[in-house]
Amino acid sequence: MILLKSLTCTVSKQNPIWFLLPIFLSSTKLTFLMTSLSKQEQVEWEKADYANVNWDELGFALTKTDYMYVMKFTEEEQMFCNGTLTRFGNIQMCPSSGILNYGQGLFEGLKAYRKEDEGILLFRTEENALRMKVGADRMCMPSPTVDQFIDAVKKSVLANKRWVPPHGRGSLYIRPLLMGTGRNLEVKPSSEYTFLVYASPVGNGLKGVLNLMVEDNVHRATPGGTGGIKAVTNYSPIYKPLTEAKAKGFSDLLYLDALTGSNIEECSGCNIFILKGNVISTPTTHGTILPGITRKSIMEIASGFGYQVEERAIPIKEVFDAEEVFCTGTAMIVKSVASITYQGKRIEYKLGAETLAQKLHATLTGIQTGVIEDKLGWTMVID
């Protein structure tokens, strides 16, 4: 008590203890401390209650946070229930679980943003919940209800509130996982499932310019497969060609359709758009392309700007006639493509502040962070 009293008397922005207090004060002591501060000091305290992170150095990599959310589905219950917050850490499962042996798993990706007034916004969370349900059906898995999904995301964000970056300096990336975790040696759906949500602070989009190489030997997805959902099995098969492309100095690969080998589909983890005149085109999602939520949002924003937005088959040859090319995804948001190389031919595209990609990026991030009024009902305040 003597120590706490001393700390209360000396807390200030000039005192280094200001930033250390959240680390070693329990919730009880914190409540006592808050009642001892003036109203203005309480406001300043709340603004300073952040994790010890160099926000300006954040990229897109895991930073361990405090809590994760776990909910189970069992044969006995036949529903997801009793979700709980637990300390972030490793999980245990049987070596014969469906996720480990047969890849029966899905994931989602979304973000929480800090507003200027310190409030926290979620962006189109229901869309992620609905996409997981579609994916779960394809993978013969039960899924949380939309309400359960949203509740789990909210609780995960609030439990890790101090890891949500300050306004304009990043976001809290949220990764919901749905996994077959029951014992299963036979090739069949699991009998038990785990829904898990963890989070990590990340920076503002992916750094560096995008230089793409067209991959015409390996296909990301095939008709009748799982390319249209966020199955865990979609990603590692392209590690080899992607690693080889990066060794040559490229940022990512642009994949072609498996049937004709002549139409573009998407990159390793993002959707693609081309601009020519007043027309924005993006490949149609017919089961081999992930229906990105950022993709969907950008199409709506661009239509509002007066552009004609088309979903259609796009032959690779049209890419070389485009005035501008950009990619969209939860991690990168919206990013201009600097160049595309195909069979030794390289074409460069417009970059900079005057591009449509920059305008779309500014509008979307403005909505996501509360700087621009959300007239579309996309955001949800959770704090």
Rosetta blueprint (number, residue, H / E / L):
1 M L
2 I H
3 L H
4 L H
5 K H
6 S H
7 L H
8 T H
9 C H
10 T H
11 V L
12 S L
13 K L
14 Q L
15 N L
16 P L
17 I H
18 W H
19 F H
20 L H
21 L H
22 P H
23 I H
24 F H
25 L L
26 S L
27 S H
28 T H
29 K H
30 L H
31 T H
32 F H
33 L H
34 M H
35 T H
36 S H
37 L L
38 S L
39 K H
40 Q H
41 E H
42 Q H
43 V H
44 E H
45 W H
46 E H
47 K H
48 A H
49 D L
50 Y L
51 A L
52 N L
53 V L
54 N L
55 W H
56 D H
57 E H
58 L L
59 G L
60 F L
61 A L
62 L L
63 T L
64 K L
65 T L
66 D L
67 Y E
68 M E
69 Y E
70 V E
71 M E
72 K E
73 F E
74 T L
75 E L
76 E L
77 E L
78 Q L
79 M L
80 F E
81 C E
82 N E
83 G E
84 T E
85 L E
86 T E
87 R E
88 F L
89 G L
90 N L
91 I L
92 Q L
93 M L
94 C L
95 P L
96 S L
97 S E
98 G H
99 I H
100 L H
101 N H
102 Y H
103 G L
104 Q L
105 G E
106 L E
107 F E
108 E L
109 G L
110 L E
111 K E
112 A E
113 Y E
114 R E
115 K L
116 E L
117 D L
118 E L
119 G L
120 I E
121 L E
122 L E
123 F E
124 R L
125 T H
126 E H
127 E H
128 N H
129 A H
130 L H
131 R H
132 M H
133 K H
134 V H
135 G H
136 A H
137 D H
138 R H
139 M L
140 C L
141 M L
142 P L
143 S L
144 P L
145 T L
146 V H
147 D H
148 Q H
149 F H
150 I H
151 D H
152 A H
153 V H
154 K H
155 K H
156 S H
157 V H
158 L H
159 A H
160 N L
161 K H
162 R H
163 W H
164 V L
165 P L
166 P L
167 H L
168 G L
169 R L
170 G L
171 S E
172 L E
173 Y E
174 I E
175 R E
176 P E
177 L E
178 L E
179 M E
180 G E
181 T L
182 G L
183 R E
184 N L
185 L L
186 E L
187 V L
188 K L
189 P L
190 S L
191 S L
192 E L
193 Y E
194 T E
195 F E
196 L E
197 V E
198 Y E
199 A E
200 S E
201 P E
202 V E
203 G L
204 N L
205 G L
206 L L
207 K L
208 G L
209 V L
210 L E
211 N E
212 L E
213 M E
214 V E
215 E E
216 D L
217 N L
218 V L
219 H L
220 R L
221 A L
222 T L
223 P L
224 G L
225 G L
226 T L
227 G L
228 G L
229 I L
230 K L
231 A E
232 V H
233 T H
234 N H
235 Y L
236 S H
237 P H
238 I H
239 Y H
240 K H
241 P H
242 L H
243 T H
244 E H
245 A H
246 K H
247 A H
248 K L
249 G L
250 F L
251 S L
252 D E
253 L E
254 L E
255 Y E
256 L E
257 D L
258 A L
259 L L
260 T L
261 G L
262 S L
263 N E
264 I E
265 E E
266 E E
267 C E
268 S L
269 G L
270 C L
271 N E
272 I E
273 F E
274 I E
275 L E
276 K E
277 G L
278 N L
279 V E
280 I E
281 S E
282 T E
283 P L
284 T L
285 T L
286 H L
287 G L
288 T L
289 I L
290 L L
291 P L
292 G L
293 I H
294 T H
295 R H
296 K H
297 S H
298 I H
299 M H
300 E H
301 I H
302 A H
303 S H
304 G H
305 F L
306 G L
307 Y L
308 Q E
309 V E
310 E E
311 E E
312 R L
313 A L
314 I L
315 P E
316 I H
317 K H
318 E H
319 V H
320 F L
321 D L
322 A L
323 E L
324 E E
325 V E
326 F E
327 C E
328 T E
329 G E
330 T L
331 A L
332 M L
333 I E
334 V E
335 K E
336 S E
337 V E
338 A E
339 S E
340 I E
341 T E
342 Y E
343 Q L
344 G L
345 K E
346 R E
347 I E
348 E E
349 Y L
350 K L
351 L L
352 G L
353 A L
354 E L
355 T L
356 L H
357 A H
358 Q H
359 K H
360 L H
361 H H
362 A H
363 T H
364 L H
365 T H
366 G H
367 I H
368 Q H
369 T L
370 G L
371 V L
372 I L
373 E L
374 D L
375 K L
376 L L
377 G L
378 W L
379 T E
380 M E
381 V E
382 I L
383 D L
